[in-house]
Amino acid sequence: ANLDYVDLPEAVIHGRTNMTVEFWLKTQKVGQQAIVSGANAGQDNEYLLFLDSENEFRVYRKGQILSWNIFDSDLTNFQWHHFAIVDDAALDQTTLYVDGVSQGAKARNITPLNVQSLLLGQDQDNLGGGFQSAQAFDGQLAELVVWDTVRSAADIRKDRAGFFADNDARLVGHWKFAETSG
């Protein structure tokens, strides 16, 4: 059973309303996969980025589920795909971008996140645990980036091309995952 995960600093998203999370993903596993999971003692799906199938992506925030069907792309084709999830509190909406293309904005009530545990690669069914190996991420990730701002479509296209400064004050988390060993 695959119960591996990476522990990330919860402060990266704790208390945030406006934010953008971006990453590159490569997988051939068809089925449920947790990418990023934020939880607290009272809410296991405080924040969850979840690949539900080869063409469905879900974003959970405070237990509320938003789902996008990406019909023109097989996300599990073992090719690199860029994802950007933009939470905009002023508009009370979340927008998903896949490979630089907006998949649409969906309405939701955006309030500050209360994250006590932030993990990569597993869905927390309780704070810091309760993992199900069937929901484990099985693939490769690169360039996980968290911004404390709403990124525009133009920003996301530049980010996707790798054109952003590591010293940008709005950049609150950046994991390259470029190591070849260790």
C-alpha positions in Angstrom: 0.0 0.0 0.0 1.3 3.5 -0.9 0.9 5.7 2.1 3.9 8.0 1.3 3.4 11.8 1.6 5.3 15.0 1.9 4.6 17.3 4.9 4.4 21.0 3.8 4.3 24.0 6.1 0.6 24.7 6.8 1.4 28.5 7.1 1.7 28.6 3.3 -2.1 28.5 3.0 -3.4 29.0 6.5 -5.6 32.1 6.9 -5.7 32.7 3.1 -8.6 33.8 1.0 -7.1 35.0 -2.2 -4.5 32.6 -3.5 -3.2 30.8 -6.5 -1.7 27.3 -6.4 0.2 26.0 -9.5 2.0 22.8 -10.3 3.0 20.4 -13.0 1.7 16.9 -12.9 2.5 13.7 -14.7 0.6 10.4 -14.0 -0.8 7.4 -15.7 -2.9 6.2 -12.8 -6.6 6.3 -13.7 -8.5 6.9 -10.6 -8.6 9.1 -7.5 -5.4 10.9 -6.5 -4.9 13.5 -3.8 -2.4 16.2 -4.8 -2.5 18.7 -1.9 -4.5 18.1 1.3 -5.0 20.7 4.0 -6.9 19.7 7.2 -7.8 20.7 10.7 -9.2 18.9 13.7 -12.8 19.6 12.6 -12.6 19.5 8.8 -10.5 16.9 6.9 -11.2 18.6 3.6 -10.4 22.2 4.6 -8.4 22.4 1.3 -8.0 19.5 -1.1 -6.8 19.4 -4.7 -7.9 16.0 -6.1 -7.7 14.3 -9.5 -10.8 12.2 -9.5 -10.4 10.5 -12.9 -8.6 10.9 -16.2 -10.6 14.0 -17.0 -12.1 15.2 -13.7 -10.4 17.6 -11.3 -11.9 18.6 -7.9 -11.1 21.4 -5.5 -12.4 21.1 -1.9 -12.5 24.2 0.3 -14.0 24.0 3.8 -15.7 20.8 2.7 -17.4 22.4 -0.3 -16.6 20.5 -3.6 -16.1 22.1 -7.0 -15.6 19.8 -9.9 -14.4 20.3 -13.5 -14.7 17.9 -16.3 -11.9 18.4 -18.8 -13.3 16.5 -21.8 -10.6 17.5 -24.4 -7.7 16.1 -22.3 -6.7 12.8 -20.7 -4.9 14.0 -17.6 -3.5 10.5 -16.9 -1.7 10.1 -20.3 1.8 10.2 -18.6 2.4 13.6 -20.2 3.2 16.8 -18.2 0.1 19.0 -17.5 0.2 22.4 -15.8 -2.6 23.2 -13.2 -3.4 26.5 -11.7 -6.2 26.9 -9.1 -7.2 30.5 -8.4 -9.3 31.5 -5.4 -10.7 35.0 -5.6 -12.5 36.2 -2.5 -13.7 39.4 -4.0 -15.7 37.5 -6.7 -16.3 34.4 -4.4 -15.1 32.0 -7.1 -12.5 29.5 -7.9 -11.1 29.2 -11.4 -9.2 26.1 -12.7 -6.6 26.4 -15.5 -5.2 23.3 -17.2 -2.3 23.7 -19.6 -2.8 27.5 -19.6 -6.5 27.2 -20.6 -9.3 28.3 -18.2 -11.7 25.5 -17.5 -14.1 28.1 -16.1 -14.9 29.8 -12.8 -17.2 28.3 -10.2 -19.0 30.2 -7.4 -18.2 29.5 -3.8 -18.1 31.3 -0.5 -14.4 32.0 0.1 -13.4 32.6 3.8 -10.0 32.3 5.4 -8.6 28.7 5.5 -7.9 27.1 8.9 -5.1 24.6 8.1 -3.3 22.7 10.8 -1.8 20.0 8.5 -0.8 20.4 4.9 0.3 17.3 3.0 1.3 16.5 -0.6 0.3 13.1 -2.1 -2.4 11.9 0.4 -6.0 12.8 1.3 -6.3 13.3 5.0 -9.5 11.6 6.3 -8.5 13.0 9.7 -5.9 15.5 10.8 -2.5 14.2 9.6 -3.7 10.7 8.8 -6.5 8.4 7.8 -4.9 7.8 4.5 -6.4 5.4 1.9 -3.8 4.0 -0.5 -6.3 4.0 -3.3 -6.3 7.8 -3.1 -2.6 8.3 -3.0 -0.9 10.3 -5.7 1.1 8.0 -8.1 3.1 10.1 -10.5 5.5 13.0 -10.7 5.1 16.6 -9.5 7.2 19.6 -10.4 7.1 23.3 -9.6 4.5 23.5 -6.8 4.0 27.2 -6.4 1.7 29.1 -3.9 0.9 32.7 -4.4 -0.9 34.9 -1.8 -2.8 36.7 -4.6 -5.2 36.1 -7.5 -3.1 35.5 -10.6 -4.5 36.5 -13.9 -4.7 34.3 -17.0 -1.7 36.2 -18.4 0.3 35.6 -15.2 -0.5 31.9 -15.3 0.7 31.7 -18.9 4.0 33.3 -17.9 4.2 31.1 -14.8 3.6 28.0 -16.9 6.5 29.1 -19.1 8.7 29.5 -16.0 8.9 33.3 -16.1 8.5 34.3 -12.5 10.9 35.6 -9.9 11.7 33.5 -6.9 12.0 36.7 -4.9 8.5 38.0 -5.7 6.9 39.0 -2.3 3.6 37.4 -3.3 5.3 34.0 -3.7 4.7 32.3 -0.4 5.8 28.7 -1.3 7.9 27.2 -4.1 9.0 23.5 -4.3 10.8 22.6 -7.5 11.0 18.9 -7.0 14.0 18.9 -9.4 16.2 16.6 -7.3 17.4 13.5 -8.9 18.2 11.6 -5.7 17.7 11.9 -1.9 
